Amino acid sequence: MMDIKTVCRKVFKKRSRADYLRIIYGRLGFTYFIDHTFYGKYSAIIEGWIASKTGEDCVIRVYDAANEKIRASVTRYSRNDVIAAQRLPESALPGFRVEIRYDDAKNLPLRLVVKQGRHFFQIPLKLEMSYEKRVESWKKMGENGIIVDIDYNDWTRLVRLDEMEKKLPEERKTVFPYMPLFSVVVPLYKTPEKYLRELADSFIGQSYANWELVLSDGSGPDSPLTGLLDELEAKDPRIRSVRSGKQLHISENTNEAIRAAKGDFIVFCDHDDLVTSDALFENAKAINEHPDVLMLYSDEDKISDDHIYSEPHFKPDFNYDLLMTNNYICHLNVVRRSLIDEAGMLDSRYNGAQDYDFVLRCIEKTDHIVHIPKVLYHWRISENSTAMNQDSKRYAFDAGRRAVQAHWDRVGIPAMTEDGERLGLYRTHFLWKEKPLVSILIPNKDHRADLEKCIRSIEEKSAYRNFEIIVIENNSDEHATFVYYDELKKRYDNVRIVTYEGGFNYSAINNFGVKEAKGEYLLFLNNDTEMIGDSCLDEMLGFALRPDVGAVGTRLFYDDDTVQHAGVIVGLGGIAGHAFSRAPRESTGYMNRMITAMDMSAVTAACMMVRRSVFDETGGFSEELAVAFNDIDFCMKVTAAGYRIVYSPYAELYHYESKSRGFEDTPEKQKRFENEVHTFEKKWPDILKNGDPCYNPNMTLRHAGYELKEYDEIIQ
């Protein structure tokens, strides 16, 4: 009988062994995928999923090269995405997580052996060198200037935790001018002993000592936590418990802890999570640096029971529109007691999203909010948590949608909130009664076919009809272009042609066009764009009508359906670059950023809507920036004037970039570009030095996809 390898070679020529295995297993009814391999200090974690057409469960074991079974921890869990895609029963557990200690993985290569009924098959595994050897290799390469891309779990241990441990002794000696008392409030409900002990230890080990841990037990009259709470209170006098003797839901349970708290600042923490040893120190430091701060939040990640770190959430500074899309603030959230007194405590009507509702009420009362760009909070992964299985708390996402809607109602913005493309994301439809005139400004030099496609897409697709189109003619050479202009004016009574006679200067051309515009709102649009849907103008105008918004950008695609623009990151690639450039259209981006509305420091003027009064207030485009960075500079001025720049993913266009202008391919153009770089650097040195507040300093400026800094960037 031939073995599987021989069969595969005969049947499927010129394929890899992995291809052979997937094809054979697929024909037997099995499908699998390895999602990640995390390398920890002592063990490796392999995560993925496996499914069969019958939906039957299977047993997973690990064997070495000598066909000996080795010790491994195997966890199975639900994966709703796999269940839906593979049409499995709702009770199926296709997800798997296998932990293998390096000491047990000596006889390589290893393989997973899967048994389902009478069928067996294997999945080959490739484990790399030990943690210590990898660290040594990274350090050597990084010191030699070699680009090194490392796994987040290793990054955490090598960079964040190692750095933190070195600083802890000095932090313990630090005396700030103001030493706030932090009251950490934790609602308990039949919390597993292991989790509660680890939580308490993470605070006992803090480098900042002025804190109290208030544990509110809402487990009910026969609480299993009584003995453990007695033990913890005896262990450290800063630990106190509130024992109501009755079962409490999370909001009222947390409120009990807040009422018992004595601190200047309230720290919100879940009963099964962990904080870093410097979490309270970093907050005390930020409070002293910003004496008027009323709310603080940090970055966070996820942690497994065996302390493998994953899924870091590196957040922007306070970002209003991102918060309206999802509760990105989440953990670690620290709030001054006076703000809680003004905003109110947790509301049980929003249980499951009570923290979201609370944060929204807080930001209605203050803008003194500080973001600490460090991971200070580890959100534990467990089978029943939203960290692992979002459908386990579907009611929480419904409550989140209601919380956002309640916010819009309280602040008087006419809007309707609905679920977004992913659980936990929300989309707002603004319901303005106003239908102002929008002036669409399109600079053009020849390129009749591009201009025709652009204008036709607006005229034939746009559901919003109160607009005028102003084509700004600039030095066209072809007679046919002017014939086409006459045709346009005859075909559409809302199209005008105006002539700018100077040389090509994008800023000057658009400033000239604005003088001819009649609209209250201006849409700057390249002639090589094409609207995709019928809601583009409505989506942009929905945001632009808000008095706090100065400019709105859109999601743009190349003609191959990859992303051209999803907002601008200042500093990316040097001066500025487009977020998620060249990502597939169907992708959602880091933390779904590509498909969520959010504030950005800048957006491209290839398609940018601006309120006319804001344009006049900020002086329009800077004409010393003829080609490059004029839109980024304009957005900087709008932000400096106190307005938001919003990226809307719901307004979509194709952008056939640079067709009209060409590339920087002559000495003259390159010299002009260098001059504009220097001009921008002189005008906006702070953001280039300190980083884009809508981005995160832990992320690289080399790539457009919100990726972790590479090792050589970190050690510089």
Helices and strands as residue ranges (DSSP letters): H 4-11, H 17-28, E 30-39, E 43-52, E 59-63, E 73-77, H 80-86, E 95-101, G 102-104, E 110-116, E 119-125, H 131-143, H 152-155, I 156-161, H 162-173, E 182-188, H 193-204, E 211-217, H 226-235, E 239-243, H 250-260, E 265-268, E 274-275, H 279-289, E 295-303, E 309-313, H 320-325, E 333-336, H 337-343, G 348-350, H 354-363, E 369-380, G 390-393, H 394-411, E 415-419, E 426-430, E 438-444, H 448-461, E 467-473, H 479-491, E 495-499, H 506-516, E 521-525, E 529-531, H 536-544, E 549-557, E 563-565, E 568-570, E 576-578, G 590-595, E 598-599, E 607-611, H 612-618, H 630-640, E 644-655, H 667-683, H 685-690, H 711-715
